[in-house]
Amino acid sequence: MNSKTRVVVGMSGGVDSSVAAALLVERGFDVIGITIKTYNYEDVGGNAANDSSCCSLDGINDARAVCADLGIPHYVLDFSQPFKHHVIDMFVEEYLAGNTPNPCVICNRKIKWEELIRKGRSLGADYVAMGHYAQLRHDSSTGRYWIARGEDRAKDQSYALWALSQDSLAHTLFPLSDITKEEARGVAERLGVHTARKQESYEICFIPDNDYTRFLRENVDGLETRVRGGDVMFDGKKIGEHDGYPFYTIGQRRGLNVAVGEPVFVTEIHAGDNVIEVGRKEELRHRRFRVRDVVMQKHPFPAESMRVEAKIRYKDSAAAATLQPQPDGRMIVEFDDPKQAITRGQSTVWYEDGDVVGGGIIEEILM
């Protein structure tokens, strides 16, 4: 790689991707800014004009303005069809199966990397760059690439990148890998990037009002009529009716509209029977679960058990666990100590000294 290497930068209009592009320009790379259109605004409902959304119209305009300031080309690419297929349809299917999905993980793998790499190659680009706070590692003896935690642990985004393939990782740059968020804002101000103090986006991009229940009601014909009025069960007895199983998640306490004289939480969702089970907080604690869609990064799929630090959600604290590989390519994860509210559909990510060993989708809780 040399300073004239062509790089496409995924630009959302936020400060992170803007600084990533600016740093690469400063280092002499041949940079092209690309903003991807992931959905049709009229199709998703809610606050489609929300200027904090990473894929909003304002985000596109901000990215274009930054590229103009940097003197680099900027293109808007319509990836709405693959995004609907890989991300939105998956999101709906998972909720209808009683799971709680993490669409950003799938978007990262399928859209922000695989689709963008494909398009970048057609533009003569060797690499894609993102404004993620993560590091990239490579072992020349094994040829493997993997993600490691970013320098800014408070903003570390390694959890959302476990599904990236070896090919994607081999063509990736992370210009923000060794700086903090506040340092990135300082770089933006030094370079005159006008998004230096822009607020961050936290919601799911295609649900700009952050109301996933509204999204499901509007995008699944007859859903509310079909699922309303199912049983809420506690200690084997019916204690009420719910609004529809897709509108609940494991560990939820608020909005249950039941009274049993003590706090209760959603402990199980039975999609086939349209039943919600509630129970006491201690019933949410489990040690073992099975994982599907496993992707290994730092190491190949193991032949025997291995020790890791495992997370079960983005803001979870990694805890000691054992990976138990299965002949079908799945993995069983067993924590040393029980974890609270392990949730089907969420990602589990496994670490070794800050490096991403791999990860997968939580499929089933095991007793």
Secondary structure, DSSP 8 states (H G I E B T S, - for coil): --TT-EEEEE--SSHHHHHHHHHHHHTT-EEEEEEEE-S-HHHH-S-TT-TTSTTSHHHHHHHHHHHHHHT--EEEEE-HHHHIIIIIHHHHHHHHTT----HHHHIIIIIIIIIHHHHHHHTT-SEEE---SEEEEEETTTTEEEEEE-S-GGG--GGGGTT--HHHHHTEE-TTTTS-HHHHHHHHHHTT-TTTT-----S-TT-TTS-HHHHHHHHSTTHHHHHTT-EEEETTEEEEE-S-GGG--TT--TT-----SS--EEEEEETTTTEEEEE-GGGGEEEEEEEEEEEESSS-S-SS-EEEEEESSTT---EEEEEEE-TTS-EEEEEEEEEE---TTSEEEEEETTEEEEEEEEEEEE-
